[in-house]
């Protein structure tokens, strides 16, 4: 039981804390975001913070589920290597879009994130189906993020 709690706390809190630190390091982006032409639905900037926190919570549950699953250790290690790499890609989208304000790079990065989430989804699905299915909301959000980033890029180039 203690191992589950530690694993869950780690997998939920680390991405949220890293995201928060990155968010705090990004200079004021409100003027930049307000000045962008945005596609429908037009999301308030706070939506990104709220949705990412929810996504990180769900990711944490999925990662804990995969970590505690009885499955081939070598395969799980590869799945978690991919998971942590995808987390890095995830965390860097915010500074690229909001910090550097580079819409084309953010577009490419969002596509990379979608691919990484899809690959992680497949790996977790193989470890234990419910672990993979927990990532479905994240996969949908990553798909929306690609649509949003492509649309913002096209509307503002």
Secondary structure, 3 states (H helix, E strand, C coil): CHHHHHHHHHHHHHHHHHHHHHHHHCCCCHHHHHHCCCCCCCCCHHHHHHHHHHHHHHHHHHHHHHHHCCCCHHHHHHHHHHHHHHHHHHHHHHHHHHHCCCHHHHHHHHHHHHHHHHHHHHHHHHHCHHHHHCCHHHHHHHHHHHHHHHHHHHHHC
